[in-house]
């Protein structure tokens, strides 16, 4: 198996583990903080989690783009992979960053925190789909 493909699969799996932790533990925990404590914790959390998530997402995107560029023919899996990754990036940039900014500006609004948990299921599905598509692709090679 190609080392770059294996690396991508490991990154994909790491993001799956991370998104499930965020979905099951971290985001729901926001609802248990007092507004005062959340207003202190949330900015720290977003900086710390970004330092973990951003390099992984950048690596995931970079490897997928590299594989698309270096292939003479594009497989169904490569196209779906890149579309799912692009969708995830768009959702993160357009929806989730905005929700986190709203929490930072108004930590008392529990509706925003509830939306974060509810909407994040889409990213859970996306990250899991990316991993599964690539895992199936490796089995097909």
Wavefront OBJ file of the C-alpha trace (Angstrom):
o trace
v 0.000 0.000 0.000
v 1.208 3.475 -0.883
v 2.524 5.378 2.170
v 0.674 8.579 1.260
v -2.644 6.733 0.981
v -2.057 5.051 4.335
v -1.161 8.424 5.871
v -4.397 9.903 4.504
v -6.400 7.024 5.937
v -4.794 7.529 9.358
v -5.566 11.263 9.233
v -9.142 10.504 8.187
v -9.484 8.086 11.111
v -7.978 10.610 13.525
v -10.565 13.156 12.431
v -13.341 10.591 12.928
v -12.210 9.952 16.502
v -11.890 13.669 17.137
v -15.311 14.597 15.728
v -17.007 11.900 17.802
v -15.301 13.206 20.956
v -16.415 16.725 20.088
v -19.967 15.572 19.351
v -20.466 13.267 22.333
v -18.382 14.981 25.023
v -17.195 18.504 24.251
v -20.120 20.302 22.599
v -22.765 18.894 24.986
v -20.576 19.932 27.928
v -21.029 23.590 26.947
v -24.604 23.321 28.202
v -23.329 22.377 31.668
v -21.147 25.447 32.120
v -22.504 28.579 33.686
v -22.508 31.453 31.214
v -19.666 33.109 33.107
v -17.473 30.007 33.059
v -18.290 29.285 29.404
v -17.297 32.818 28.434
v -13.864 32.089 29.941
v -13.517 28.469 28.742
v -14.842 28.767 25.194
v -12.101 31.072 23.786
v -9.452 28.797 25.322
v -11.160 25.715 23.935
v -11.447 27.112 20.401
v -7.753 28.066 20.284
v -6.649 24.695 21.627
v -8.925 22.568 19.443
v -8.002 24.615 16.364
v -4.336 23.795 16.960
v -5.281 20.106 16.675
v -8.039 20.174 14.047
v -6.588 22.691 11.575
v -3.365 20.764 10.801
v -5.317 17.525 10.412
v -7.911 19.082 8.113
v -5.194 20.840 6.095
v -3.276 17.580 5.746
v -6.447 15.749 4.720
v -7.254 18.340 2.064
v -3.643 18.613 0.864
v -3.218 14.878 0.412
v -6.541 14.563 -1.397
v -5.669 17.400 -3.765
v -2.189 15.935 -4.300
v -3.665 12.534 -5.153
v -6.126 14.114 -7.582
v -3.387 16.140 -9.292
v -0.974 13.226 -9.625
v -3.543 10.767 -11.005
v -4.098 10.608 -14.738
v -7.582 9.215 -14.210
v -9.820 10.094 -11.288
v -11.636 7.332 -9.474
v -15.127 7.640 -8.108
v -13.647 7.453 -4.608
v -11.198 10.317 -5.177
v -13.913 12.589 -6.537
v -16.340 11.777 -3.705
v -13.518 12.179 -1.172
v -12.675 15.666 -2.390
v -16.344 16.703 -2.584
v -16.968 15.537 0.988
v -13.855 17.317 2.243
v -14.832 20.524 0.420
v -18.339 20.315 1.880
v -16.892 19.875 5.344
v -14.612 22.881 4.899
v -17.496 25.035 3.667
v -19.707 24.024 6.590
v -16.912 24.678 9.043
v -16.141 28.109 7.595
v -19.707 29.270 6.959
v -21.670 27.696 9.810
v -19.512 26.471 12.673
v -17.066 29.335 12.975
v -20.082 31.661 13.079
v -21.737 29.600 15.822
v -18.548 29.642 17.889
v -18.261 33.412 17.438
v -21.853 33.793 18.624
v -21.071 31.724 21.713
v -18.072 33.928 22.463
v -20.190 37.068 22.174
v -23.213 35.662 23.993
v -22.457 32.723 26.264
v -25.921 32.959 27.836
v -27.761 31.900 24.668
v -28.320 28.169 25.150
v -30.066 27.934 21.770
v -26.770 28.625 19.995
v -25.038 25.908 22.024
v -27.867 23.470 21.258
v -27.618 24.303 17.538
v -23.892 23.582 17.669
v -24.571 20.047 18.922
v -27.477 19.493 16.521
v -25.775 20.830 13.385
v -22.492 19.080 14.130
v -24.087 15.724 13.300
v -23.630 16.706 9.656
v -19.867 16.930 10.179
v -19.881 13.620 12.041
v -21.484 12.016 8.982
v -19.063 13.778 6.629
v -15.903 12.775 8.512
v -17.139 9.179 8.872
v -18.085 9.057 5.177
v -14.672 10.347 4.122
v -12.965 7.657 6.186
v -15.289 4.884 4.974
v -14.977 5.879 1.307
v -11.199 5.852 1.571
v -11.118 2.603 3.530
v -13.319 0.923 0.885
v -11.103 2.425 -1.841
v -8.008 0.872 -0.245
v -9.741 -2.508 -0.092
v -10.569 -2.167 -3.786
v -6.942 -1.487 -4.772
l 1 2 3 4 5 6 7 8 9 10 11 12 13 14 15 16 17 18 19 20 21 22 23 24 25 26 27 28 29 30 31 32 33 34 35 36 37 38 39 40 41 42 43 44 45 46 47 48 49 50 51 52 53 54 55 56 57 58 59 60 61 62 63 64 65 66 67 68 69 70 71 72 73 74 75 76 77 78 79 80 81 82 83 84 85 86 87 88 89 90 91 92 93 94 95 96 97 98 99 100 101 102 103 104 105 106 107 108 109 110 111 112 113 114 115 116 117 118 119 120 121 122 123 124 125 126 127 128 129 130 131 132 133 134 135 136 137 138 139 140 141
